[in-house]
Amino acid sequence: MAYLAPINKKDKQAGIIGAAILLILLLLMLFFTSMKQVDPPYPTKEVVMVMDFTDAGGGSAGGSKVVVKKPRKVPKNKTKKPTRVLKMK
């Protein structure tokens, strides 16, 4: 059987408090080192949108048109007459 050392209540509390302080310090360090602001700050761009919700329409009443594809003419391939190949000896 393994022997387990008795743990004092004060030691346990000190360990929890020490770990919490260490984690808070690490988080603060990461927060302040990663947050960098540009001096002077970037200029802001304003976006203007005009939304008109009147009942003026704008779409077609008949729906979409049926598209009929016309067959396209394929040009005949013009092939050259075969040429003689001279063989060298």
C-alpha distance (Angstrom), angle and dihedral (degrees) to the residues before:
residue distance angle dihedral
M1 . . .
A2 3.77 . .
Y3 3.75 119.4 .
L4 3.81 116.1 -126.3
A5 3.76 118.2 -160.9
P6 3.79 114.9 -129.1
I7 3.82 113.5 -106.7
N8 3.76 119.2 -139.6
K9 3.77 118.0 -135.6
K10 3.82 91.0 -128.4
D11 3.81 92.1 53.4
K12 3.80 91.5 50.7
Q13 3.81 92.3 49.8
A14 3.81 91.7 46.7
G15 3.81 90.5 51.4
I16 3.81 93.4 50.5
I17 3.82 92.8 46.5
G18 3.81 92.4 46.7
A19 3.81 92.5 49.4
A20 3.82 91.6 48.1
I21 3.82 92.3 50.2
L22 3.80 91.2 47.9
L23 3.83 92.4 50.3
I24 3.81 92.4 48.0
L25 3.81 91.0 50.2
L26 3.80 91.4 49.2
L27 3.81 92.1 49.6
L28 3.80 91.7 49.1
M29 3.80 91.1 48.8
L30 3.81 91.8 50.7
F31 3.80 91.6 46.1
F32 3.79 95.4 51.6
T33 3.80 96.5 41.4
S34 3.81 95.2 48.7
M35 3.83 97.9 44.4
K36 3.78 107.0 81.7
Q37 3.78 123.3 162.7
V38 3.76 125.7 -158.0
D39 3.78 115.2 -116.3
P40 3.06 108.9 -120.9
P41 3.80 96.9 27.0
Y42 3.79 120.4 -120.5
P43 3.81 114.7 -90.9
T44 3.77 114.0 -103.4
K45 3.78 120.6 -125.0
E46 3.77 119.2 -141.7
V47 3.78 117.8 -139.0
V48 3.79 115.4 -151.9
M49 3.80 118.0 -161.9
V50 3.76 125.0 -179.1
M51 3.78 113.1 -159.4
D52 3.79 117.6 -171.5
F53 3.80 115.8 -168.2
T54 3.79 98.2 177.9
D55 3.79 120.3 135.4
A56 3.80 94.5 -113.2
G57 3.76 95.6 124.7
G58 3.75 120.0 -141.2
G59 3.75 102.9 -175.5
S60 3.79 127.2 90.2
A61 3.77 116.6 -97.5
G62 3.78 94.5 -144.4
G63 3.77 98.2 57.0
S64 3.77 124.8 -132.2
K65 3.76 124.3 -19.8
V66 3.78 122.5 -115.3
V67 3.77 110.2 -112.0
V68 3.79 115.0 -142.9
K69 3.77 115.6 -163.0
K70 3.77 115.7 -142.8
P71 3.78 116.5 -143.9
R72 3.75 109.0 -109.2
K73 3.74 123.8 -136.2
V74 3.75 115.3 -108.8
P75 3.81 113.3 -148.7
K76 3.77 116.3 -127.4
N77 3.75 114.7 -107.8
K78 3.75 112.2 -111.5
T79 3.76 108.4 -145.3
K80 3.76 125.9 -167.5
K81 3.74 122.5 -124.2
P82 3.79 113.0 -100.1
T83 3.77 112.8 -96.5
R84 3.77 127.6 -142.1
V85 3.74 118.2 -101.4
L86 3.78 114.7 -144.9
K87 3.75 115.4 -142.5
M88 3.74 119.5 -148.7
K89 3.77 120.1 -140.9
